[in-house]
């Protein structure tokens, strides 16, 4: 399937914005949805809609089968050993908070260490800050190389025998860096720590095998991988999840409720209190079917070529600063940048007038912005439906932006 055939399956891309054909370059924030996912969601509400697990009527059975069927699709997608290791959440943020509040907060104490990096998204910083405050543990940061990559020597120097948790994003949402999480996991385990992987920016774009990575937990969101908003996944090794307590309580996750105490259902349901995100999970299952049909390797190769093309073309824009490695083999399909003397919000505004959607701001990565010595940046991020023509239009828009502000000032 070529990229033009893929684009036709995304209805939202067939429109004009401000009188220009839409060029959507903000997939790192959220991806667009193919017609297959939209139709699956519509069918659920038209033909299946019912609560799951509780009813014995036909609609309840259909809904439960579709919901649990989606869990099995996720299991295969990340190669988990069992569906008991797949917990549906609201997204990456909820999944990471669950690990922090349930596992880390109960297992860490003063003198223990939590290790992350300067490039982490706020969702992979703030929960660990809170755990450190609550337990007296120390939060440590793996330093970055000049191009924003991580050195395994620095990983070994930062992780010690006192480290209990290492949590690292597999792909940076700002630098595009692909981190060596498999090797970091090995170092963490050698020191008796668990390994948490933030897969928000990797799960949509490359194959993930949790058994090969040997990570203890993996978090990712559906909305960045062609699925609806409000659905995500927490993968955890079964023996760890079994020892963890839920952080939300109510219906659905209970086994027995007595007057003074209660007991929980088995995995994975003890972590899914209340009516779950049924339609979202089913939509995620449809998105996984769609991505598998195209092939994650094909998606990764396509985005690698786009990143290489974008780095080459964007480097020619006067006053351009590109953050992260300039070697496309070290990064995923996004480019974060600034143009001298032009605020990134102004860049995004001018591009929007041309129908080009990019992200501008601190990208929920303020510690990294400080490390970059930038208050904000602009970001163009690519996905399976983007083309070199999209990048050409971006570069034309950036040249116009630079010329416009040069004339103004």
C-alpha positions in Angstrom: 0.0 0.0 0.0 1.6 3.3 -1.1 1.3 6.5 0.9 -1.3 8.1 -1.4 -3.6 5.0 -0.8 -3.0 5.4 2.9 -3.9 9.1 2.8 -7.2 8.4 1.2 -8.2 6.4 4.3 -8.0 9.5 6.5 -11.0 11.6 5.8 -9.8 14.6 7.8 -6.8 15.1 5.4 -9.1 15.9 2.5 -9.9 19.5 3.4 -8.6 23.0 3.2 -7.5 25.1 6.1 -7.3 28.9 5.5 -7.8 28.3 1.8 -5.0 25.9 1.5 -4.8 22.0 1.4 -4.2 20.8 4.9 -0.7 19.7 5.7 -0.9 17.9 9.0 2.5 17.8 10.7 1.5 17.3 14.4 1.1 13.6 14.8 3.4 13.5 17.8 0.6 15.4 19.6 -2.1 13.2 18.2 -2.5 11.2 15.0 -5.4 11.4 12.6 -7.9 8.5 12.5 -8.5 6.2 9.5 -12.0 5.4 8.2 -11.7 1.9 9.5 -11.4 3.1 13.1 -14.1 5.7 12.7 -16.5 3.0 11.3 -15.6 0.6 14.1 -16.5 3.1 16.7 -19.7 4.0 14.9 -20.7 0.3 14.6 -20.1 -0.2 18.3 -22.5 2.6 19.3 -25.0 1.6 16.6 -25.0 -2.2 17.1 -23.2 -3.3 20.2 -23.3 -0.6 22.9 -23.6 -2.3 26.3 -21.6 -2.5 29.5 -19.1 -5.4 29.7 -18.5 -8.4 32.0 -21.7 -7.8 34.0 -24.6 -8.8 31.8 -25.6 -12.1 30.3 -27.7 -10.6 27.5 -26.6 -10.7 23.9 -25.4 -7.1 23.6 -23.4 -7.5 26.8 -21.8 -10.6 25.5 -20.9 -8.9 22.2 -19.4 -5.9 23.9 -17.4 -8.0 26.3 -16.1 -10.2 23.4 -15.1 -7.1 21.5 -13.5 -5.4 24.5 -11.5 -8.5 25.6 -10.7 -9.2 21.9 -9.0 -5.8 21.8 -6.9 -6.7 24.8 -5.7 -9.8 22.9 -4.8 -7.6 19.9 -2.7 -5.4 22.2 -1.0 -8.4 23.7 0.1 -9.6 20.3 1.0 -6.0 19.2 3.6 -5.7 22.0 4.3 -9.5 22.4 3.2 -9.7 26.1 3.1 -13.2 27.5 -0.5 -12.9 28.7 -3.6 -10.6 28.5 -3.3 -10.5 32.3 -0.3 -8.2 31.6 -2.4 -5.7 29.5 -4.3 -3.1 31.5 -6.4 -0.5 29.7 -5.9 3.1 31.0 -6.8 6.6 29.8 -3.4 6.9 28.2 0.3 7.1 28.9 -0.1 9.6 31.7 -2.4 7.4 33.7 -0.3 4.3 33.1 2.9 6.0 34.3 1.0 7.4 37.3 -0.2 3.9 38.1 3.3 2.5 38.3 4.5 5.4 40.3 1.6 5.5 42.8 1.1 1.7 43.1 4.5 0.1 42.7 7.1 2.8 43.4 5.3 4.6 46.3 4.9 1.3 48.1 8.3 -0.1 47.5 10.7 2.9 47.8 12.1 4.5 50.9 14.7 7.1 51.9 18.0 6.3 50.3 16.5 4.7 47.2 17.0 6.3 43.8 14.7 6.9 40.8 16.6 7.5 37.5 15.2 9.3 34.5 16.6 11.6 31.8 16.5 15.3 31.0 14.5 14.7 27.9 11.4 13.1 29.6 7.9 14.4 29.0 6.3 15.9 32.1 4.2 12.7 32.5 7.4 10.8 33.1 8.8 13.4 35.5 6.1 14.7 37.8 4.9 11.3 39.0 8.5 10.4 40.1 8.9 13.8 41.8 5.8 13.0 43.8 7.1 9.5 44.7 10.4 11.0 45.8 8.6 13.6 48.0 6.4 10.9 49.5 9.1 8.3 50.2 12.3 10.3 50.7 13.8 8.7 47.6 16.2 10.7 45.4 15.4 11.6 41.8 18.4 11.5 39.5 18.9 12.4 35.9 21.0 10.7 33.2 22.9 13.5 31.4 22.6 14.0 27.7 25.3 14.2 25.0 25.7 17.4 23.0 23.4 16.2 20.3 20.8 15.1 22.9 21.5 11.3 22.7 22.3 9.1 25.8 25.6 7.5 26.4 25.5 4.1 28.0 28.6 5.0 30.0 26.5 7.8 31.6 23.7 5.3 32.2 26.1 3.1 34.1 27.5 6.0 36.0 24.0 7.2 37.1 22.4 3.9 38.0 23.8 2.5 41.2 23.0 -0.3 43.6 20.6 2.1 45.4 18.5 2.6 42.2 15.1 1.0 42.4 13.3 2.5 39.4 14.6 3.6 35.9 12.0 5.3 33.7 13.0 6.4 30.2 11.1 7.4 27.1 11.9 5.2 24.1 11.6 8.1 21.6 11.9 11.7 22.6 8.9 13.9 21.6 11.3 16.8 21.2 14.6 15.6 20.0 13.3 12.6 18.1 16.1 10.5 19.7 15.6 6.7 19.8 16.9 5.7 23.2 18.6 2.3 23.8 15.9 1.1 26.3 16.8 -2.5 25.9 20.4 -1.9 27.0 19.3 0.5 29.7 16.9 -2.2 31.0 19.8 -4.6 31.3 21.9 -2.1 33.3 18.9 -1.4 35.5 18.3 -5.1 36.2 22.0 -5.7 36.9 21.6 -3.2 39.7 18.4 -4.6 41.0 16.1 -1.9 39.6 12.9 -2.1 37.5 12.7 -0.6 34.0 9.8 1.5 33.0 9.5 2.5 29.3 7.4 5.5 28.1 6.3 4.2 24.7 4.0 7.1 23.8 6.2 8.2 20.8 7.4 4.7 19.9 4.4 2.4 19.9 2.8 4.2 16.9 6.0 4.1 14.8 8.0 0.9 15.4 7.7 -2.7 16.5 7.8 -3.2 20.2 8.5 -6.5 21.8 8.3 -6.2 25.6 9.9 -9.6 26.1 12.9 -8.7 23.9 13.2 -5.3 25.6 12.8 -7.0 29.0 11.1 -3.9 30.4 9.1 -4.3 33.5 6.4 -1.8 32.5 5.5 -0.1 29.3 3.0 2.8 28.8 1.5 4.1 25.6 -1.5 6.0 24.3 -4.0 5.0 21.6 -4.6 8.5 20.2 -1.1 8.8 18.9 -1.5 5.6 16.9 -4.7 6.1 14.9 -7.0 5.2 17.8 -9.4 7.4 19.7 -8.5 9.7 22.5 -8.9 8.6 26.1 -7.6 5.0 25.7 -4.1 3.7 26.6 -2.3 0.7 27.8 -0.1 -0.2 30.8 1.9 -3.4 30.3 3.4 -4.9 33.3 5.2 -8.2 34.1 2.6 -10.4 35.8 4.6 -11.1 39.0 4.9 -7.3 39.6 1.3 -6.5 38.8 0.1 -9.3 41.1 1.9 -7.7 44.1 0.6 -4.2 43.3 -2.5 -2.6 44.9 -5.1 -0.8 42.7 -5.1 3.0 42.9 -8.8 3.4 41.9 -11.6 1.5 43.6 -15.2 0.8 42.9 -17.3 -1.5 40.7 -15.8 -3.9 38.2 -12.5 -4.4 39.9 -13.8 -6.2 43.0 -14.2 -9.8 43.9 -16.1 -9.6 47.2 -17.2 -6.5 49.2 -17.8 -6.9 52.9 -18.8 -4.3 55.4 -15.3 -3.5 56.5 -13.1 -4.8 53.7 -13.0 -6.0 50.1 -11.0 -8.2 47.8 -10.0 -7.6 44.2 -10.5 -9.4 41.0 -7.6 -11.1 39.3 -5.4 -9.4 36.7 -6.0 -7.3 34.6 -9.4 -6.3 35.9 -8.3 -5.3 39.4 -6.8 -2.2 37.8 -9.9 -1.3 35.8 -12.3 0.2 38.2 -15.7 1.3 37.0 -17.2 1.1 33.5 -14.1 0.8 31.4 -13.3 2.7 28.2 -15.1 0.1 26.1 -15.5 2.0 22.8 -12.0 3.3 23.0 -10.5 -0.1 23.6 -12.4 -1.5 20.6 -11.2 1.5 18.5 -7.6 0.8 19.6 -8.1 -2.8 18.5 -9.2 -1.5 15.0 -6.2 0.8 14.9 -3.8 -2.1 15.6 -5.4 -4.1 12.8 -4.9 -1.1 10.5 -1.2 -0.6 11.5 -0.5 -4.3 11.3 -1.9 -4.4 7.8 0.5 -1.7 6.7 3.3 -3.1 8.7 5.3 -1.4 11.5 8.5 -1.9 9.7 7.1 -0.2 6.7 5.9 2.7 8.8 9.3 3.0 10.5 11.2 3.0 7.1 8.8 5.5 5.6 9.3 7.9 8.6 13.0 7.5 8.5 13.1 8.6 4.9 10.9 11.6 5.7 13.1 12.6 8.6 16.2 12.3 6.4 14.5 14.4 3.7 13.3 17.0 6.2 16.7 17.4 7.9 18.2 18.0 4.5 15.6 20.5 3.3 15.0 22.4 6.5 18.8 22.9 7.0 18.7 25.2 4.0 16.3 27.7 5.6 18.2 30.9 6.8 18.5 31.1 10.5 17.4 27.5 11.1 18.4 25.7 14.3 17.5 22.0 14.5 17.5 20.3 17.9 18.7 16.7 18.3 21.0 14.6 16.2 21.4 15.6 12.6 22.1 11.9 11.7 18.6 10.7 10.6 19.5 7.1 11.7 19.5 8.2 15.3 16.1 9.8 15.3 12.4 9.1 14.6 10.1 11.0 12.3 10.0 14.4 13.8 12.1 17.6 13.6 12.1 20.3 16.4 13.5 23.6 15.4 13.7 27.4 15.8 14.3 30.2 13.3 16.4 33.0 14.6 14.6 36.2 15.6 11.2 34.5 15.2 9.2 33.2 18.1 8.0 29.6 17.5 4.4 30.6 18.2 4.8 33.2 15.3 6.2 30.4 13.1 3.3 28.2 13.9 0.8 31.0 13.2 2.2 31.9 9.8 2.4 28.2 8.8 -1.2 27.8 9.9 -2.2 30.6 7.5 -0.7 28.4 4.8 -2.7 25.4 6.0 0.3 23.7 7.7 -0.2 22.4 11.2 2.9 22.2 13.5 3.3 22.3 17.3 4.9 25.2 19.1 5.7 25.6 22.8 7.7 23.6 25.4 6.1 20.3 24.4 5.6 19.3 28.1 9.4 19.1 28.4 10.4 22.2 30.3 13.6 20.6 31.9 14.7 19.7 28.3 13.9 23.3 27.1 16.2 24.6 29.8 18.9 22.2 28.8 18.5 23.4 25.2 18.6 27.0 26.4 15.3 27.6 24.6 12.0 28.9 26.1 10.1 27.2 23.3 10.5 25.5 20.0 8.5 24.5 16.9 8.0 20.9 15.9 7.0 19.1 12.7 6.2 15.5 13.2 5.5 12.9 10.6 3.4 9.8 10.3 2.5 7.1 7.8 0.2 9.5 5.8 2.8 12.2 5.3 4.8 12.8 2.1 7.9 14.6 0.8 5.5 17.1 -0.7 4.3 17.9 2.8 7.8 18.7 3.8 8.4 20.8 0.7 5.3 22.9 1.6 6.7 23.2 5.2 10.0 24.5 3.9 8.3 26.9 1.6 6.2 28.1 4.6 9.3 28.5 6.7 11.1 30.5 4.1 8.0 32.8 3.8 8.0 33.1 7.6 11.6 34.1 7.7 11.1 36.6 4.9 8.0 38.1 6.5 9.6 38.8 9.8 12.8 40.1 8.2 10.6 42.6 6.3 8.6 43.5 9.4 11.7 44.1 11.5 
